[in-house]
Amino acid sequence: MTTSPDLSSSIGASVGTVGKASNVPADVRYIQQLFNMIASSSVSPLVVDGKSGPLLNQRIVDFQKSRLNVASPDGVIDPGGRTFKGLIEAARSGGQPAAAVPSPVQAAQPLVTQATCDGNVTLSDADFKQAALALGNGIEVNIIKAFAIVESGGRSGFGPEKFPVLAYERHIFHKYTQKKYDSTHPNLSAPYMAKADTQWRINNKDQATAWQTLRAAYSLDQKAALMSASYGMFQIMGFNFAACGFKDVFDFVAAMKLNAGQQLNAFVGFCSKNAALVKAMKTRDYVGMARNYNGPQYGDYDQRIKKAYEKLQAGQ
């Protein structure tokens, strides 16, 4: 059970930027609770663990900028200082004023640092049947399952740390940043050369590495980075957020992080917007499925979908 912090309390020492602040755990927990009280519904709550880290520091800096109009925020809250008094005032008034609500970019910060999975990492047969019905009569459940098997093994769209399975594509980042980082960060941004080339394999060596790669790109351009990765059980690219029914890529990634059901819903939304793909799925046109789902450079995708489908059929 979460309890509200005592707004008459104070902190004994400074909290915030490591190296500048004392960060006594009890004081840090108190500040974390205060920020959670004033956060808008679009912002993920801070973990109240008594540890000062990048997310808390960013909240402090954002608060100093937007609420206090500090030109050069130091990211430190001192006992009885201006930032502390402003934070208490905001908490007592029931939240941040409109001017202090984080921008979508600021609010998106936890997207690449915090796991928010609710624990539902697999899909049931009923889930797949519902998806087939949503796509229309004529699409078999095993066709949808075959996509899941080819894209992520079909068992789960989440890795061991409960982050969605991810693959980072540096040629997409190259596109959405207009080549801005090609010379300074060639490991993150470069023209397309070959499918799964050496650098791609380095960037996506395992899921921990893939997410580290995304975080590095995210530090350069948040939106472009999120657009440049594929997520979840069906490995849908971030730039397809609108086709999946989301208003922006930040909401799309937040949904992909939540559970397997959201990943399946995104797949259904994506397919629904592509009549040629739906037709290919209904007629078991594997080349059509491969081309419309995975693009013209689909390799042997058609054969892998066919093999996965036939294996599922044989097992019935």
Steps between C-alpha positions, in 0.01 A plus 500: 500500500636842403470781753514871430807683630464737797503845340610658826824303496831612357823337387818488701741537209504581130348266239573479129799494268755244614819674602316818594244368747526285816210270395418346837261215411217620727518848347508360146192286568314806626584701188403206276161483673448874453571479128260208468231711668531781246561294186240510223327175403718473187818473704617168644547519878848495644606187687516602865826324581709770665749505213575815305530422130456655155118497506473680832767747395310575179177560695684746725652686205165510316329633813764768550462610138123495465377583850778726625624641169861426591723579204774251594349226719747313721278197562542532878236545771637657818325486840284811525618615157295650221454173313390314812250773594363503145461122502312506831278780369420303185419189705270695733314655209425155361753480221703699257353807334444466127824678422696241690355186344782319319497517122435173309874464448572542871215271595638232270830470688403181690416327171855379456606463862210347693324169442123543532377153405194391698607135487282385209776399261332215308189459288233232532325315219196713577707815442612377159144397408373846593768658284401281204137601542597866517684469168198340333372161395745298301815568703615195689626515855812310400593766245516758780691255720744444214583871492567492875725195463705651219533841667571404860481126546129516584547444871519856627557851377704583810862445594642387835485851652131538406578748225341423162721310255673764290721538193664833416537609137766766448401570138157612625663733753715628213181577306307674777796711613592604144847342529586739785687238704658291225851636555493537879307181584538254209407212729156658548439673166599384152347428158360155432772261385384145557242320707637417846851624418789488747407820684135390521612178668718697742217741582253216553729235646245432774204682649704687760729626224208591271343714769836660580530586129153653498580705811815634336300609194225636726752732666557656156143517367217347702231481234730380223647233728160356593397502133815303415434180693261208468316382809329204653365168389427624146806728467309802374716800416446815703439710190184295443337642813217677311410189300470314830256759635723715721524879499880503529798269537526572873153356565576208269817403689327542836233252383757253366665502842177424685399148399463246219137597443603851400755354262233282340263796471771698322549211256128486427491876449799492266358217291157661482649805329660285228237342273764319292645341813160389625419349159831313496433366850155377395628326188822370657705697248831477685691726262226762534512470877877535504509800267219690669612433855877503475566718194660423163822373661318211664758229429360158584222642717234341279649155550532548874135604530396201290710260707368636830139481381531145367664383822213647701246335272674163529491524878125542522 
